[in-house]
Amino acid sequence: MECDIAEKVPDRLAKERMMTPRTVVADIDHLKKLFIMPDSPDKFMEFGHELLEMIHSFFSTKDGIHSAITLPELGQIFSELSIPSEPHLLKDTISEIKDKIVAHSVKVGNPYYVGHMTSAVPYFSILVEMIIASLNQNQVKIETAKASTFVERELIGWIHRLIYDRDESFYQDHVQNHQIALGNVVLDGTIANMTAMHVALAKAFPPDGRFPGVSRAGLVEAFRHYGVDRGIIVMSKRGHYSFNKIARICGLGEDNIVKIDVDWRNKIDLYKLANEWGKIKDHNESSHGKTKVISLVGIAGTTETGNIDDLDSLEKWARAMSTHFHVDAAWGGPVLFVDQYRHLFKGIEKADSVTFDAHKLLYTPNSMGMVLFRNEQDLNHLKHNAQYILRPDSWDQGRFTIEGSRPFTSLRAWTSLKVFGAHGFELLFKNAFDLTSELKRLIDTNPSFEAMSDPELFIFNYRFAPLEVREALAVCDDPKKRERINNIVNEMNIDLHRAIRKKDTSFVSRTVLESTKYAPEMIVVLRAVTINPLTTNEILSEIVEEHERLGLSLYNGIYRSRFRQMIPLES
């Protein structure tokens, strides 16, 4: 197969380099036609049919999840050093997109692709994207987003009620009250978390006498006024890496993200949190400069393992710390639709703010996030205005957002919730729970694999570790020897993951965990995300069988002899 690919590469690259689009005269009349809506939909039909054929072909082709082209080869294809100087025919540009881009895109909707949170989207999403693009509403201002502003506020009201479930009159009074905002539609979970932390920072250092507040005076003046020498954000080690970026951007610095160890369930260890808080209180009582906890963050669906912190207990700790309680539910939030599993999120309704992504479990295209606030006044900490836009008493949503210009992405989630309904999402999530349970069963009953996490929300971690290796590990009482054995198992799983990528008929991701039964050793694990409605139990069985074959080939060919040098294996 390697030889076949190598032989095809020159021809493929030569062909794609030869596809030089035809230029046309840079005439203003020609350019104007590109902006004028055709007299009839026939012109759209011509290109629309070609585009739909292209999309259909991409999803129906039975070759691998990734194209055979290498990354350096892609670099050669996209190596034009200057912007094209002359206009090109649209038809030629679409052909170029088809041959150079679509052909080499990852088939994340493939039911055998169970490695990341990016999954299949419903086909009507393609139509919704056409509406969003053609209307080209800018959500920053009511003058560029008339109806869409009200759609966005309605959607925010729906999700706010899903999380906080305030009484009917609260939503009647506030959903379309332009003086406040219950939340924001944002680019993604990172911007949602950033918005929440901005509000938390403003609440931590509010205006006081002649001090105008941190938003105006800055961190240096805020620390000086309040006698603080350190501001921290506290979360578990499973906290999303976006908080590191946020700490850099807002001036706190990454060293002031205090990450608490997790327990064997990959939830924040409450005993270690209590110990950390004890240290903070001791410091504050014995020092002139104090440590201020700006926010305590709970995770409702960790991205590596899919587990949920004890939110109810964290809320109590946040009140004891007199700090903002934020829940990052970018991954798990939509599971609140399922009453059967709502108990997993107990305490989320007490959070001051919640991050909630649509492009994950609401199955909308990338990317769209939301941030919701329990207190309808909290986003006033962010409120701003300008002379030509965002006037103080306007209906402009941009008054409450970090972002400026924003597209009408709320239509994606609004449409999905209309088409599927809450009950439809409940059925989708119950199916995902069943898939996760089936994968765990397949791993637990297969002697070649070892479960490495207890899944709660559609993410399961495991590793390839033949039974004889696991049995030897179980009786090994020398910590250093056990670590050496696990290091070899780590190497084997990295090689297995590479073999899976090379085979390219299925896909799982991989990560490293310190919270397994082998703690504190760092263990390489495979990571499966079982949310694609098109994935079946039979497909999961095929995936496990294929990965076992690849793993045993590595084990018998390379690794068994290495293990023999360290542990007595059966002949």
C-alpha positions as CSV (number, residue, x, y, z in Angstrom):
1,M,0.0,0.0,0.0
2,E,2.9,2.4,0.8
3,C,4.3,1.8,-2.7
4,D,0.9,2.5,-4.3
5,I,0.5,5.8,-2.5
6,A,4.1,6.8,-3.3
7,E,3.4,6.1,-7.0
8,K,0.2,8.2,-7.1
9,V,1.7,11.2,-5.3
10,P,3.5,12.8,-8.3
11,D,0.5,12.4,-10.6
12,R,-1.9,13.8,-8.0
13,L,0.3,16.9,-7.3
14,A,0.9,17.5,-10.9
15,K,-2.8,17.3,-11.7
16,E,-3.7,19.7,-8.9
17,R,-1.0,22.2,-9.8
18,M,-2.3,22.2,-13.4
19,M,-5.8,23.2,-12.3
20,T,-5.1,26.9,-12.9
21,P,-8.4,28.8,-12.8
22,R,-9.1,31.0,-15.7
23,T,-8.9,34.7,-15.1
24,V,-11.5,37.2,-16.3
25,V,-11.2,40.9,-17.1
26,A,-11.3,43.0,-13.9
27,D,-14.3,45.0,-15.1
28,I,-16.6,46.8,-12.6
29,D,-19.7,45.6,-14.4
30,H,-18.6,42.0,-14.0
31,L,-17.9,42.6,-10.3
32,K,-21.2,44.2,-9.7
33,K,-23.0,41.1,-11.1
34,L,-21.5,39.1,-8.2
35,F,-23.4,41.2,-5.7
36,I,-26.8,41.4,-7.6
37,M,-29.3,38.8,-6.7
38,P,-30.3,36.8,-9.9
39,D,-33.7,37.4,-11.4
40,S,-34.6,33.8,-10.8
41,P,-33.3,31.0,-8.6
42,D,-32.0,29.1,-11.7
43,K,-28.5,30.4,-11.3
44,F,-28.5,29.3,-7.7
45,M,-29.9,25.9,-8.8
46,E,-27.0,25.5,-11.2
47,F,-24.3,26.1,-8.6
48,G,-26.4,24.7,-5.8
49,H,-26.8,21.4,-7.5
50,E,-23.0,21.2,-8.0
51,L,-22.3,22.1,-4.4
52,L,-24.8,19.5,-3.1
53,E,-23.3,16.9,-5.4
54,M,-19.9,17.8,-4.0
55,I,-21.1,17.5,-0.4
56,H,-23.0,14.3,-1.0
57,S,-20.0,12.7,-2.7
58,F,-17.7,13.7,0.2
59,F,-20.0,11.9,2.7
60,S,-20.8,8.9,0.6
61,T,-17.3,8.0,-0.6
62,K,-16.2,4.8,1.2
63,D,-12.4,5.5,1.4
64,G,-10.6,6.5,4.6
65,I,-11.5,9.1,7.2
66,H,-8.4,11.1,6.1
67,S,-7.2,11.5,2.6
68,A,-3.9,9.7,1.6
69,I,-2.1,13.0,1.0
70,T,0.6,14.0,3.4
71,L,0.9,17.3,5.3
72,P,4.0,18.4,3.3
73,E,2.1,17.6,0.1
74,L,-0.8,19.8,1.2
75,G,1.7,22.5,1.9
76,Q,2.9,22.3,-1.7
77,I,-0.6,22.6,-3.1
78,F,-1.3,25.7,-1.0
79,S,1.9,27.5,-1.7
80,E,0.9,30.5,-3.7
81,L,2.9,33.4,-2.3
82,S,0.7,36.3,-3.6
83,I,-2.9,37.2,-3.6
84,P,-4.4,36.5,-7.0
85,S,-4.3,39.7,-8.9
86,E,-7.2,39.1,-11.4
87,P,-10.7,37.8,-10.8
88,H,-11.5,34.2,-11.6
89,L,-14.7,32.4,-12.7
90,L,-16.8,31.2,-9.8
91,K,-17.2,27.8,-11.5
92,D,-13.4,27.3,-11.6
93,T,-13.0,28.4,-8.0
94,I,-15.7,25.9,-6.9
95,S,-13.9,23.2,-8.8
96,E,-10.6,24.2,-7.0
97,I,-12.4,24.0,-3.7
98,K,-13.7,20.5,-4.6
99,D,-10.3,19.1,-5.7
100,K,-8.0,20.8,-3.3
101,I,-10.0,21.3,-0.1
102,V,-13.0,19.0,0.1
103,A,-11.1,16.0,-1.2
104,H,-8.6,16.4,1.7
105,S,-10.9,17.3,4.5
106,V,-11.5,15.0,7.6
107,K,-14.7,13.0,7.6
108,V,-15.6,13.9,11.2
109,G,-19.2,12.8,10.6
110,N,-18.1,9.2,9.7
111,P,-19.7,6.8,12.3
112,Y,-16.3,5.1,12.7
113,Y,-14.8,8.5,13.7
114,V,-15.3,8.4,17.5
115,G,-12.2,10.3,18.7
116,H,-13.3,13.9,19.2
117,M,-16.2,16.1,20.2
118,T,-16.7,17.2,16.6
119,S,-19.3,14.9,15.1
120,A,-22.0,14.6,12.4
121,V,-24.4,17.5,12.0
122,P,-28.0,17.2,10.7
123,Y,-28.3,17.9,7.0
124,F,-30.6,20.9,7.5
125,S,-27.6,22.7,9.0
126,I,-26.3,23.2,5.5
127,L,-29.5,25.1,4.6
128,V,-29.4,27.1,7.8
129,E,-25.8,28.2,7.0
130,M,-27.1,29.4,3.6
131,I,-29.7,31.6,5.4
132,I,-27.1,32.9,7.8
133,A,-24.7,33.8,5.0
134,S,-27.3,35.4,2.7
135,L,-28.9,37.5,5.5
136,N,-25.4,38.5,6.8
137,Q,-26.9,40.0,10.0
138,N,-24.4,41.6,12.4
139,Q,-25.5,40.9,15.9
140,V,-23.6,43.8,17.4
141,K,-26.4,46.3,16.6
142,I,-30.1,46.3,16.1
143,E,-29.7,48.4,12.9
144,T,-27.9,45.4,11.4
145,A,-29.8,42.6,13.2
146,K,-33.4,43.4,13.6
147,A,-35.3,40.1,13.9
148,S,-32.2,38.2,14.7
149,T,-31.6,40.2,17.9
150,F,-34.9,38.9,19.2
151,V,-34.2,35.3,18.1
152,E,-30.8,35.5,19.9
153,R,-32.5,36.8,23.1
154,E,-35.2,34.1,22.9
155,L,-32.6,31.4,22.6
156,I,-30.6,32.7,25.5
157,G,-33.9,32.7,27.5
158,W,-34.5,29.0,26.6
159,I,-31.0,27.9,27.7
160,H,-31.2,30.1,30.9
161,R,-34.4,28.4,31.8
162,L,-33.0,25.0,31.1
163,I,-30.2,25.7,33.6
164,Y,-31.7,28.0,36.2
165,D,-35.4,27.2,35.9
166,R,-36.6,30.5,37.3
167,D,-40.4,31.2,37.5
168,E,-42.5,32.1,34.4
169,S,-42.7,35.8,35.4
170,F,-38.9,36.1,35.5
171,Y,-38.6,35.2,31.9
172,Q,-41.7,37.2,30.9
173,D,-40.0,40.3,32.4
174,H,-36.4,39.7,31.2
175,V,-36.1,37.7,28.0
176,Q,-36.8,40.7,25.7
177,N,-35.9,43.4,28.2
178,H,-33.3,45.3,26.3
179,Q,-31.9,46.9,29.5
180,I,-30.4,43.7,30.7
181,A,-28.9,40.5,29.2
182,L,-29.4,37.0,30.7
183,G,-26.3,35.9,28.7
184,N,-24.5,36.1,25.4
185,V,-24.1,34.1,22.3
186,V,-20.4,33.9,21.6
187,L,-17.9,32.4,19.2
188,D,-17.1,29.3,21.4
189,G,-16.5,28.1,24.9
190,T,-13.3,30.0,25.3
191,I,-15.0,33.4,24.8
192,A,-17.8,32.2,27.0
193,N,-15.4,31.4,29.8
194,M,-13.5,34.7,29.2
195,T,-16.8,36.6,29.5
196,A,-17.6,34.9,32.8
197,M,-14.1,35.6,34.2
198,H,-14.3,39.3,33.1
199,V,-17.5,39.6,35.1
200,A,-16.0,37.7,38.0
201,L,-13.0,40.1,38.0
202,A,-15.3,43.1,38.0
203,K,-17.3,41.7,40.9
204,A,-14.1,40.9,42.8
205,F,-12.8,44.5,42.6
206,P,-16.0,46.7,42.3
207,P,-16.1,50.5,42.5
208,D,-15.5,51.7,46.1
209,G,-15.5,55.3,47.1
210,R,-13.0,57.1,44.8
211,F,-11.9,53.8,43.3
212,P,-13.8,53.4,40.0
213,G,-13.5,49.6,39.8
214,V,-11.0,47.3,38.1
215,S,-12.5,47.7,34.7
216,R,-11.5,51.4,34.6
217,A,-8.5,51.5,37.0
218,G,-6.8,48.1,36.1
219,L,-5.4,45.3,38.2
220,V,-2.5,47.3,39.8
221,E,-4.8,49.9,41.2
222,A,-7.4,47.3,42.2
223,F,-4.8,45.2,44.1
224,R,-3.5,48.4,45.8
225,H,-7.0,49.6,46.8
226,Y,-8.1,46.3,48.2
227,G,-4.8,45.3,49.8
228,V,-4.4,42.3,47.5
229,D,-1.1,40.9,46.3
230,R,-2.5,37.9,44.4
231,G,-5.7,37.2,42.5
232,I,-6.4,33.5,41.6
233,I,-8.9,31.3,39.8
234,V,-9.4,27.9,41.3
235,M,-10.4,24.8,39.4
236,S,-9.5,21.1,39.0
237,K,-6.7,19.8,36.9
238,R,-9.3,18.8,34.4
239,G,-10.2,22.4,33.8
240,H,-10.1,23.5,30.2
241,Y,-6.9,25.0,28.8
242,S,-8.9,28.1,27.8
243,F,-8.5,29.4,31.4
244,N,-4.7,29.5,30.9
245,K,-5.2,31.7,27.9
246,I,-7.7,33.9,29.8
247,A,-5.3,34.3,32.7
248,R,-2.6,35.5,30.3
249,I,-5.0,37.9,28.5
250,C,-6.5,39.5,31.5
251,G,-3.1,40.0,33.2
252,L,-3.5,37.5,36.1
253,G,-0.9,35.2,34.6
254,E,-1.0,31.4,34.2
255,D,0.7,30.8,37.6
256,N,-2.4,32.2,39.2
257,I,-4.7,29.4,37.9
258,V,-4.7,27.2,41.0
259,K,-5.4,23.6,39.8
260,I,-6.6,21.1,42.4
261,D,-5.9,17.4,42.0
262,V,-8.8,15.2,40.9
263,D,-9.9,11.9,42.6
264,W,-10.1,8.5,40.9
265,R,-13.4,9.6,39.3
266,N,-11.7,12.6,37.6
267,K,-13.7,15.0,39.8
268,I,-12.1,17.8,41.8
269,D,-10.8,16.4,45.1
270,L,-12.8,18.3,47.7
271,Y,-10.4,17.4,50.5
272,K,-7.5,18.9,48.6
273,L,-9.7,22.0,47.8
274,A,-10.3,22.4,51.6
275,N,-6.6,22.1,52.2
276,E,-5.9,24.8,49.6
277,W,-8.5,27.1,51.1
278,G,-7.0,26.6,54.5
279,K,-3.6,27.7,53.2
280,I,-5.2,30.8,51.6
281,K,-6.9,31.8,54.8
282,D,-3.7,31.3,56.9
283,H,-1.8,33.5,54.4
284,N,-4.5,36.2,54.5
285,E,-4.5,36.2,58.3
286,S,-0.7,36.4,58.7
287,S,0.2,38.7,55.8
288,H,-0.3,42.3,54.9
289,G,-1.0,41.3,51.3
290,K,-4.0,39.1,50.7
291,T,-4.9,36.4,48.1
292,K,-8.3,37.1,46.5
293,V,-10.2,34.1,44.9
294,I,-11.7,35.7,41.8
295,S,-13.6,32.6,40.8
296,L,-14.1,29.0,41.7
297,V,-14.8,27.0,38.6
298,G,-16.7,23.7,38.4
299,I,-16.5,21.4,35.4
300,A,-19.7,19.8,34.0
301,G,-18.2,17.5,31.5
302,T,-14.4,17.4,31.5
303,T,-13.0,17.3,27.9
304,E,-10.6,14.5,28.6
305,T,-12.8,12.1,30.6
306,G,-16.4,13.5,30.4
307,N,-16.9,13.6,34.2
308,I,-18.8,16.2,36.3
309,D,-17.6,17.9,39.5
310,D,-19.7,17.8,42.6
311,L,-21.3,21.2,41.7
312,D,-23.5,21.3,44.8
313,S,-20.5,21.1,47.1
314,L,-18.5,23.5,45.0
315,E,-21.2,26.1,45.3
316,K,-21.0,25.9,49.1
317,W,-17.2,26.4,48.8
318,A,-17.7,29.4,46.5
319,R,-19.9,31.1,49.1
320,A,-17.4,30.3,51.8
321,M,-14.7,32.0,49.7
322,S,-17.0,34.9,48.8
323,T,-16.3,34.4,45.2
324,H,-18.0,34.0,41.8
325,F,-19.0,30.4,41.1
326,H,-18.7,29.5,37.4
327,V,-19.5,26.2,35.8
328,D,-17.9,25.2,32.5
329,A,-20.6,23.0,31.0
330,A,-19.5,23.5,27.4
331,W,-19.5,19.8,26.9
332,G,-22.2,18.5,29.2
333,G,-24.8,21.3,29.5
334,P,-27.3,20.0,26.9
335,V,-27.7,16.7,28.8
336,L,-29.9,18.8,31.2
337,F,-32.6,18.0,28.7
338,V,-32.7,14.4,30.1
339,D,-34.5,14.4,33.4
340,Q,-33.1,11.0,34.2
341,Y,-29.5,12.5,34.3
342,R,-30.2,16.0,35.6
343,H,-29.1,14.8,39.1
344,L,-25.5,14.6,37.8
345,F,-25.6,18.4,37.5
346,K,-27.1,19.1,40.9
347,G,-25.9,22.6,42.0
348,I,-25.5,24.0,38.5
349,E,-28.7,26.0,39.1
350,K,-26.8,27.9,41.8
351,A,-23.9,28.9,39.6
352,D,-23.3,32.6,39.0
353,S,-22.5,31.8,35.4
354,V,-22.5,28.8,33.0
355,T,-20.7,28.1,29.8
356,F,-22.8,26.1,27.3
357,D,-21.6,25.1,23.8
358,A,-24.0,24.5,20.9
359,H,-21.4,23.0,18.5
360,K,-20.9,20.0,20.7
361,L,-24.0,18.3,22.0
362,L,-26.6,20.5,20.2
363,Y,-25.0,19.1,17.0
364,T,-24.6,22.5,15.3
365,P,-21.7,23.3,13.0
366,N,-18.6,24.9,14.5
367,S,-18.6,27.1,16.3
368,M,-21.1,28.6,18.7
369,G,-21.0,29.0,22.5
370,M,-23.2,30.7,25.1
371,V,-22.6,32.1,28.6
372,L,-25.5,32.5,30.9
373,F,-25.7,34.5,34.2
374,R,-28.0,33.7,37.1
375,N,-28.3,37.3,38.1
376,E,-29.8,39.4,35.2
377,Q,-27.7,42.4,36.3
378,D,-24.3,40.7,36.1
379,L,-23.6,41.5,32.4
380,N,-24.0,45.2,33.3
381,H,-20.4,44.8,34.6
382,L,-19.4,44.4,31.0
383,K,-21.8,47.0,29.5
384,H,-20.2,49.6,27.2
385,N,-21.2,52.0,24.5
386,A,-19.9,54.2,21.7
387,Q,-21.0,57.3,19.9
388,Y,-21.8,55.8,16.5
389,I,-23.0,52.4,17.8
390,L,-24.1,50.7,21.0
391,R,-25.9,53.7,22.4
392,P,-26.7,53.3,26.1
393,D,-30.5,52.9,25.8
394,S,-30.5,51.0,22.5
395,W,-31.5,47.4,21.8
396,D,-27.9,46.6,20.7
397,Q,-26.7,43.2,22.0
398,G,-23.2,44.4,21.5
399,R,-23.4,46.5,24.6
400,F,-23.0,43.3,26.7
401,T,-20.4,41.4,24.6
402,I,-16.6,41.2,24.5
403,E,-16.9,40.5,20.8
404,G,-17.8,43.2,18.3
405,S,-19.2,42.1,15.0
406,R,-20.9,38.7,15.3
407,P,-22.8,36.6,12.8
408,F,-26.3,35.3,13.3
409,T,-25.1,31.9,14.6
410,S,-27.9,31.7,17.2
411,L,-30.1,30.6,14.2
412,R,-28.2,27.3,14.2
413,A,-29.2,26.3,17.8
414,W,-32.6,27.9,17.5
415,T,-33.4,25.9,14.4
416,S,-32.0,22.6,15.9
417,L,-34.2,23.1,19.1
418,K,-37.2,23.8,16.9
419,V,-36.6,20.7,14.6
420,F,-35.6,18.2,17.3
421,G,-37.4,19.6,20.3
422,A,-36.3,18.9,23.9
423,H,-37.7,15.4,23.6
424,G,-35.7,14.8,20.4
425,F,-32.5,15.7,22.2
426,E,-33.4,13.5,25.1
427,L,-33.6,10.6,22.7
428,L,-30.3,11.5,21.0
429,F,-28.6,11.6,24.4
430,K,-30.1,8.4,25.6
431,N,-28.7,6.8,22.5
432,A,-25.3,8.3,23.2
433,F,-25.5,6.9,26.8
434,D,-26.3,3.4,25.3
435,L,-23.3,3.7,22.9
436,T,-21.0,4.6,25.8
437,S,-22.2,1.7,27.9
438,E,-21.8,-0.7,25.0
439,L,-18.2,0.4,24.3
440,K,-17.4,0.0,28.0
441,R,-18.9,-3.5,28.0
442,L,-16.8,-4.4,24.9
443,I,-13.6,-3.2,26.6
444,D,-14.4,-4.8,29.9
445,T,-15.0,-8.2,28.3
446,N,-12.0,-8.1,26.0
447,P,-8.8,-9.5,27.5
448,S,-6.6,-7.2,25.4
449,F,-8.0,-3.9,26.9
450,E,-8.2,-2.2,30.2
451,A,-10.8,0.5,31.2
452,M,-9.1,3.6,32.5
453,S,-12.1,5.8,33.5
454,D,-15.7,5.6,34.7
455,P,-17.6,7.4,32.0
456,E,-20.4,9.8,32.8
457,L,-20.9,11.8,29.6
458,F,-20.1,10.0,26.4
459,I,-16.3,10.0,26.8
460,F,-14.5,6.7,27.7
461,N,-10.8,6.2,28.3
462,Y,-9.1,2.8,28.0
463,R,-5.8,1.3,26.8
464,F,-4.5,-1.7,25.1
465,A,-2.9,-3.9,27.7
466,P,-3.0,-7.7,27.2
467,L,-4.2,-9.7,30.2
468,E,-0.8,-11.3,31.0
469,V,0.7,-7.8,31.3
470,R,-2.1,-6.6,33.5
471,E,-1.8,-9.7,35.7
472,A,1.9,-9.0,36.1
473,L,1.2,-5.4,37.0
474,A,-1.4,-6.5,39.6
475,V,1.2,-8.5,41.6
476,C,4.1,-6.2,41.1
477,D,5.0,-4.7,44.5
478,D,8.0,-2.7,43.3
479,P,6.8,0.9,42.3
480,K,9.8,1.6,40.1
481,K,9.4,-1.7,38.2
482,R,5.7,-1.0,37.8
483,E,6.5,2.4,36.4
484,R,8.9,0.9,33.9
485,I,6.3,-1.6,32.8
486,N,3.7,1.1,32.4
487,N,6.1,3.2,30.4
488,I,6.4,0.3,27.9
489,V,2.6,0.0,27.8
490,N,2.5,3.8,27.1
491,E,4.8,3.4,24.2
492,M,2.8,0.5,22.9
493,N,-0.5,2.6,23.0
494,I,1.2,5.5,21.2
495,D,2.3,3.1,18.5
496,L,-1.2,1.6,18.4
497,H,-2.7,5.0,18.0
498,R,-0.3,5.7,15.1
499,A,-1.3,2.3,13.5
500,I,-5.0,3.3,13.8
501,R,-4.3,6.6,12.1
502,K,-2.4,4.8,9.3
503,K,-5.1,2.1,8.8
504,D,-7.6,5.1,8.6
505,T,-10.8,3.1,8.8
506,S,-11.7,4.3,12.3
507,F,-10.4,6.9,14.7
508,V,-10.0,7.4,18.4
509,S,-7.9,10.1,20.1
510,R,-5.4,9.7,22.9
511,T,-4.5,11.6,26.0
512,V,-2.5,11.2,29.2
513,L,-4.1,10.8,32.7
514,E,-2.5,10.9,36.1
515,S,-5.8,9.8,37.9
516,T,-6.0,6.1,37.0
517,K,-5.5,3.3,39.5
518,Y,-1.8,3.5,38.7
519,A,-1.6,7.1,40.1
520,P,0.6,9.1,40.3
521,E,2.1,7.5,37.1
522,M,1.2,9.2,33.8
523,I,-0.8,6.8,31.7
524,V,-1.3,7.0,28.0
525,V,-5.0,6.2,27.2
526,L,-7.2,6.0,24.1
527,R,-10.2,8.4,24.2
528,A,-13.5,7.6,22.5
529,V,-16.3,10.1,22.2
530,T,-19.6,8.2,21.4
531,I,-22.0,10.9,20.3
532,N,-22.5,10.3,16.6
533,P,-26.2,9.2,16.1
534,L,-25.0,7.2,13.1
535,T,-22.6,5.0,15.1
536,T,-24.0,1.7,16.1
537,N,-23.2,-1.1,18.5
538,E,-22.0,-3.2,15.6
539,I,-19.7,-0.4,14.4
540,L,-18.2,-0.1,18.0
541,S,-17.6,-3.9,17.9
542,E,-15.8,-3.6,14.6
543,I,-13.7,-0.8,15.9
544,V,-12.6,-2.7,19.0
545,E,-11.9,-5.8,17.0
546,E,-9.8,-3.9,14.5
547,H,-7.9,-2.1,17.3
548,E,-7.3,-5.4,19.0
549,R,-5.8,-6.9,15.8
550,L,-3.5,-3.9,15.4
551,G,-2.5,-4.0,19.0
552,L,-1.8,-7.7,19.1
553,S,0.3,-7.4,15.9
554,L,2.5,-4.8,17.7
555,Y,2.5,-6.8,21.0
556,N,3.6,-10.0,19.4
557,G,6.0,-8.4,16.9
558,I,7.8,-5.9,19.2
559,Y,6.6,-5.6,22.7
560,R,6.2,-9.1,24.1
561,S,9.9,-9.7,24.1
562,R,10.5,-6.4,25.9
563,F,8.0,-7.4,28.6
564,R,9.6,-10.8,28.9
565,Q,12.8,-9.1,30.0
566,M,11.0,-7.6,33.0
567,I,8.2,-9.9,33.9
568,P,7.6,-13.6,33.6
569,L,5.0,-14.1,30.9
570,E,3.3,-17.4,30.0
571,S,4.7,-19.1,27.0
